[in-house]
Amino acid sequence: MDERGIIDNIFKPLAGEGAPAFGLENDTAIYSPPEGCDLVITKDVMIEGVHFPEGEAAGVIAQRLLRSNLSDLAAAGAKPVGYLLGLMGKETIGEGWLKAFAAALKQDQEEFGIKLMGGDTTSGSKSLCLSLTAIGSVEAGRGLTRQGASKGDLICVSGTIGDAGLGLKCLTGEIERDDFLIGRFQKPEPRLALGQGLTGIASAVIDISDGLALDLENLCRASGVGAKVHLERAPLSGPAKKYAAGDQKKLIELLTAGDDFELLFAVPVEKADQIPKLAKTAGLPITVIGEITGAGECQFLDVKGRAVAFRKKGYRHFSERG
């Protein structure tokens, strides 16, 4: 099947016939955002051997790719509306793989109420490489950013931390297989309802992709503040608690593993009473793990209040290069 056949038979059904993609017959999409809304745009790239292992199932790749981008929209408080897809395939990628990939995207499109808006496909790459641009909308002037945290704000995190990292360990055989942990790695849940509920409440938000410790550092840098986090407050699932079992090194490992796609956010103290309401509405736990300090570093404190040194705080691309 050539490129035109792939577009017509595999991806055209994901776009639909009308606006914004018009059946993928054009090189552009035409989208009019709702009146009084800002556009929110985010992009991620995933490469075989870096973001997923060689031979990973097509559906798993599709959903991780789409959902990781939707998580970025969640951190902006946005409602997703569609996405653009870039696929650089290997010659070994066949029609069956493409159909499974598209079927997983269709499943998520139906769940999140979005459509494919366009993109590009090419072949000849030595490694499978995919790029996805997600598009959302938010009430004008109400979009959430990493800037805005102030001294005294509470630091909160949704859900539980470290499960995805342990899920990867399950898949590589480092620890005993656990379907819950594997699911947390392969099929992350973008916290869209929570993100939309945080508008007007949170002062700064980031989603946790590179590790809680590193992403907190990124948020603090953007806001020009520091932070203090209490390690014992880190929210862990049952399997993660069992893995850490009171071992501080393993707890730090969970806080730096990444791929959690939970929301990490700052809330002014005067709005703290909104946190339980947010948790109930979103249907997931929200834990206060620390507080924003004045300009300075992000510190992680043990039960005795002593600062704990991290060998690394998360995953950094290009970190091994000069």
N, C-alpha and C positions, 0 to 999 in steps of 0.2 A: 504494500500500500504506500503510495507516494504522499507528499505533504498535503496536497489538496484533498486526497482521500482521507487522510487522518483528520483534517479539519472538518470535512463534511460528515464523516461517519462517527468520529469519536468525540470531538469537542463542540460541534455545532449544537447538538441537543442540550448542552449545558448553558448555552447563551440565549436560546430562544430566537424567535423571528423578529420581534420588534426592538424598540430602543431598550437599552443603550447600545447593544452590540449589532443589531440588525443581521442576525444570522452569521456573523463573522465574515460578511462579504466585503467589508471595508478594512482599511488599516487603522481606523480610529473608531472610538465609541463616542457617542454624544449623550452626555448626562447632565441633567439640570437638577442641582441639589434642591431640597425643599426650601421654600421661602423662609428666610430668617435663620438659615443654617450655614455653618462653615463646613468645608470639606476637610476630612482627615485622611491622610495618605501615608502608608507605611510599606516597606519592602524588605523581604528576606531572601537569602540565597541558601540553598542546601546542596552539598556536594557529597557524592558517594565516597565513603571512606573517612569523611570528616564528621558529617552530621548523621549519617546512618551507614550501617555496614553493607558491604557488597553482597548482593543477593537478597536484600530486604524485600519483603512483600510490597507490591505496588500500592495496595490500599493503605498500608501503614505509612508509607512515604507521603502519599497524597494528603492524608489527614493531619500528619504532623506538620507538613508544610503550610496548609491552610490555617490550621488552628493556632500555630505559633504567630502568624500575622494577625489573626483575630484577637489574640491576647494583647498585641500592641494597640489595637483599636480600643480594647477594654480599658487599657491604662490611660487613654485619652478621654474616656467617658463617652465614646462614640457608638452609634448604631451602625453595624456593617450593612453595606448595600451591594457590594460586588467586588470583583477582583480581576486582575490581569495575570496571565500565566506565561512563563517562558520555560521551554523544555529543550535542553541540549542532550540528545540521546546518544547512546552507544549503538553500534550496528547490530548488537545482539538483542536490542529491545524490539520485541515483536508486537503483533496486533493484540494478542492475548494480554500481554502486560499493559498495553495502553488502555484496553477496555476495562481491566480491573482498576487501573488508576482513575479513569473517568467515573467508574461506578462509585468509588469511594468519595470522589468530589461531589457527585450528584447527591449522595446520602447526606453529606454535610451541608450542601446548598439548601436542601429541604429543611434540615434542622435549624439553620441560622437565617433562612429567608434571604438568600443572596443569589446572584447569577454571575456567570463568567462574562466579562466585558470585552475580552480580546486577549491578544498575546502573540507569541511566535514559537515556532518549532523548528529545530534544525537537527542534523545528525552528524556523526563523525567524531564526536567527543570520545576521548579515551575513558573518561569517567562520566557517569550520569550526573548531570547538573541541572538543578531546577531553580527558578526564580519566581516569586509571587509578589505582586503588589496588591494590597488590600485597600479598599476605599470605603470610608464611612462618613457619617454626618453627625454633627452635634450642634446644638443651639448656639447661634452666633455669640462669640465671646465667652462661652462656657466650657470650652475644651480644657482638659486637664493636662498639665505638663509636669516635668521634673523640677521646674523652678517654683519657688514660692514657699518652701518650708522655712519656718522661723524658730528661733530659740524657744523652748518650752513645749513645742508641738509633741504630741504622742506619736510614736512609731508603731504602726499596725501592720499585720500581715494576714492574708486570708488563707484558709485551708490548712494544709500541713506541708512541711518542708522536707526535702531529701528523698521522697518516694521515687521520683523519676531516676535519680542517680542510682538508687538501689535496683530499680527495674532494669537498668542497663547492666548492672552486675549480674542479675539473674540471667540475662540473655547471653552474657559472655562466660557463664559458668562459674563465676567467682563466688557466688552464694547460691543457696538452694532456691529453686524456682518458686515464684509467688505470683499468681495471676493478677492480684491487685496491683502490685508494684510494677509489673510489666505493662499493665494497662495505663498506669500513670505516666509511663515513659512513651508508649506508642500512641496514645490517644489523649493528649492533654485537653483539659476543659477550660476554654477561654472564659474569664469571669466577666462576661459582658453586662449582666444585670447589676452586679456590684459596681462596676466601673461607671455605669450610667447613674447609679444611686449616689456616687461619690461627688458628683458635680455640685458645687456650692457648699460642700462639707470638707473635703480634703484640700490641703494646701499644696500638696505635691504627690505625684503617683508615678510608679514605675512597675513594669511587670518583671518577674524574676525569671530570666532566661540564662544568665551566666553564673548564677549563684547568689543567694541572699546577701552574703557579705560584700561581694563586688558590686551588685546592683544598688545596695544601700550607699556605697561609696560614690557611685555614679550620680545618684539622686542628690547626695549632700554636696558634691562638687558643683552640680548645676545650680543649687540653691545658695551656695556659698556658706554652708553651715557644717557643723560636726554632729556626732551622734554618740550615744551610749546605749548599748544593747546588752540585756541580761541573758546570758546563754541558757540559763535554766528555764526561761520563759519560751524558748523556741517550740512551736507547736509540732508535735510528731505524731504520726499514725502509730497504730499498734505494732506493725512490722518494723517500723523505723525505731521505735523504742526498744524493741527486742534486739535489734542490731546494735544500737549504741550501748545499751545496758550499762549506763553510768560511765562509759568510757569517753572522756572529754575529747580525745583525738578523733574518735568516730563521730561524735556530735559535730565537731568542726568540719569533718568530711561532708556531712549532710548539708551543712550551711553553705558549702562552697561547690556542691556538685552541679547545680544548674538544672535547666529544663523543667523546673517546677511549674512555670507559667501561672503562679499565683500573683496577686497584687500586693505590693509593698507601698504603704502610703503614710503620709503625715497628716495628723488631725489637730487643729488648735484645741487646747484644753477646754475652752468654753463650748466646744461642740462635741465633747466626749460622750455626752448622753445620747448622741445619735448612733454610736457604734453598735449597741445591741439591736437597735431597730434595723440598721443596715444588714447585720448578720441574719436576722430573721427573714427579711425580705429576700435576700440573696440565697438563703437556704444553706449557708455554710458558716463555719466558725470564723471569727475574727479575733486575733490575739494581739494585745498590746505588749510589745517586746522591749520597748525602751523609750527614749526621749531625744529630741533634737537639742543640741547644745549650740553655743556660739561657734564662730569660725574655729576650725580645728580638725582633728582627725576623727575617724569613726572607731570607737573603742568597743570591744566585746569583753564583758566582765564576767568572772566566775562567781560562784555563790558567796565568796568572801569579798567581792567587790574589787578584785584584782584584775588588771588588764591582761588579756590573753593574746599572745602573739600568734599570728597566722602565717604559715609558710607561703601560702598563696590564698587569695580571697575568691577566686573563681576562674572561669575560662576566659583567656584573652587570645584572640586571633593575632597572628604575627608576633607573639611574645617571644618566640625563639629566634627571631631574625634580628639582624643588626640595623 
